[in-house]
């Protein structure tokens, strides 16, 4: 086995040894015992030197590894990994899942080959923001411990996918934002600006959010990334939502919907119908809002701003139609609603509307206030919906002449 053909890229041998040692939970001291001092192994793993072929063979045998570097395997593996990242960039998730399943079935071959780093980056990307935390965290840990071995492109991928995961799942969004900004130091990328726009929306900074999403859109147009272009118009609309500018938001949402219809992407179509319906509800155009809702079939989609059942209930509440509201609130506990509102919150909202249905003097009832306060305090993600409940509480305070309470909402 000719390890010395990698003498000009010592990091290849070092990365294979380091990744597999850590993956097997073996310390440097234990692995180097009887072979070399631990500091010498550390230099091998860091890519500072390549030892004799005898030393490498002993280390590989101790780790139970067979070095995979046949030309056929490397060519095929390189092509599949490139295809995976390319299709992932263009949002072809069904195909990327299929490709990764193929890659993962050969994990033992990849982690004992010069493609070990790229494989773990693909694994990091595949399980980013998914419930399979063990696979994501183990890949993240291995890559982080060997960060000095990564090329600039590999460091870009690491920072980007760990950043996205943090933005999606961490309470401290600044960690994810900083990682995305670090990724941009390696590569100008539309997806980075897309997620930075999200981070600035979380920080309630519409100007910076808009600047980032426009940069993302320009880069997506240049590369012909149609699905991302569609998503950008939606996110531009969400920036307008931050400013309560629902008329302009609808303009951008309809552009996005037009693209979704041309692609015949039913999830995006229903998702956009929901958002457009919400925008019309906020403009008090209840008839048009209901028209968009009625186009939907109730697909469960994690991207929704407000569940359809919630929009529908608020419309009938605004129209003072207690009979239709009574029917509508039965949907507050369906799968689509519970994807976004936990069961406890759904129960409180149900009780709120039920109080309105049963009590003509609900605005004099302190239970109305208590329910609204609870809902507002426990609604952390659905910012648009929370604004409506704050308005309802403000109306309650004004009705009961609690002007100071209304002022400080």
Rosetta blueprint (number, residue, H / E / L):
1 X L
2 X L
3 X H
4 X H
5 X H
6 X H
7 X L
8 X L
9 X L
10 X H
11 X H
12 X H
13 X H
14 X H
15 X H
16 X H
17 X H
18 X H
19 X H
20 X H
21 X H
22 X H
23 X H
24 X L
25 X L
26 X L
27 X L
28 X H
29 X H
30 X H
31 X H
32 X H
33 X L
34 X L
35 X L
36 X L
37 X L
38 X H
39 X H
40 X H
41 X H
42 X H
43 X H
44 X H
45 X H
46 X L
47 X L
48 X L
49 X L
50 X L
51 X L
52 X L
53 X H
54 X H
55 X H
56 X H
57 X H
58 X H
59 X H
60 X H
61 X H
62 X H
63 X H
64 X L
65 X L
66 X L
67 X L
68 X E
69 X L
70 X L
71 X H
72 X H
73 X H
74 X H
75 X H
76 X H
77 X H
78 X H
79 X H
80 X H
81 X H
82 X H
83 X H
84 X H
85 X H
86 X H
87 X H
88 X H
89 X H
90 X L
91 X L
92 X L
93 X H
94 X H
95 X H
96 X H
97 X H
98 X H
99 X H
100 X H
101 X H
102 X H
103 X H
104 X H
105 X H
106 X L
107 X H
108 X H
109 X H
110 X H
111 X L
112 X L
113 X E
114 X L
115 X L
116 X H
117 X H
118 X H
119 X H
120 X H
121 X H
122 X H
123 X H
124 X H
125 X H
126 X H
127 X L
128 X L
129 X L
130 X L
131 X L
132 X L
133 X H
134 X H
135 X H
136 X H
137 X H
138 X H
139 X H
140 X H
141 X H
142 X H
143 X H
144 X H
145 X H
146 X L
147 X H
148 X H
149 X H
150 X L
151 X L
152 X H
153 X H
154 X H
155 X H
156 X H
157 X H
158 X H
159 X H
160 X H
161 X H
162 X H
163 X H
164 X H
165 X H
166 X H
167 X H
168 X H
169 X H
170 X L
171 X L
172 X L
173 X H
174 X H
175 X H
176 X H
177 X H
178 X H
179 X H
180 X H
181 X H
182 X H
183 X H
184 X H
185 X L
186 X L
187 X L
188 X L
189 X L
190 X H
191 X H
192 X H
193 X H
194 X H
195 X H
196 X H
197 X H
198 X H
199 X H
200 X H
201 X H
202 X H
203 X L
204 X L
205 X L
206 X H
207 X H
208 X H
209 X H
210 X H
211 X H
212 X H
213 X H
214 X H
215 X H
216 X H
217 X H
218 X H
219 X H
220 X H
221 X H
222 X H
223 X H
224 X L
225 X L
226 X H
227 X H
228 X H
229 X H
230 X H
231 X H
232 X H
233 X H
234 X H
235 X H
236 X H
237 X H
238 X H
239 X H
240 X H
241 X H
242 X H
243 X L
244 X L
245 X L
246 X H
247 X H
248 X H
249 X H
250 X H
251 X H
252 X H
253 X H
254 X H
255 X H
256 X H
257 X H
258 X H
259 X H
260 X H
261 X H
262 X H
263 X H
264 X L
265 X L
266 X H
267 X H
268 X H
269 X H
270 X H
271 X H
272 X H
273 X H
274 X H
275 X H
276 X H
277 X H
278 X H
279 X H
280 X H
281 X H
282 X H
283 X L
284 X L
285 X L
286 X H
287 X H
288 X H
289 X H
290 X H
291 X H
292 X H
293 X H
294 X H
295 X L
296 X L
297 X L
298 X L
299 X L
300 X L
301 X L
302 X L
303 X L
304 X L
305 X L
306 X L
307 X L
308 X H
309 X H
310 X H
311 X H
312 X H
313 X H
314 X H
315 X H
316 X H
317 X H
318 X H
319 X L
320 X L
321 X L
322 X H
323 X H
324 X H
325 X H
326 X H
327 X H
328 X H
329 X H
330 X H
331 X H
332 X H
333 X H
334 X L
335 X H
336 X H
337 X H
338 X H
339 X L
340 X L
341 X L
342 X L
343 X H
344 X H
345 X H
346 X H
347 X H
348 X H
349 X H
350 X H
351 X H
352 X H
353 X H
354 X H
355 X H
356 X H
357 X H
358 X H
359 X L
360 X L
361 X L
362 X H
363 X H
364 X H
365 X L
366 X H
367 X H
368 X H
369 X H
370 X H
371 X H
372 X H
373 X H
374 X H
375 X H
376 X H
377 X H
378 X H
379 X L
380 X L
381 X L
382 X L
383 X H
384 X H
385 X H
386 X H
387 X H
388 X H
389 X H
390 X H
391 X H
392 X H
393 X H
394 X H
395 X H
396 X H
397 X H
398 X H
399 X H
400 X L
401 X L
402 X L
403 X H
404 X H
405 X H
406 X H
407 X H
408 X L
409 X L
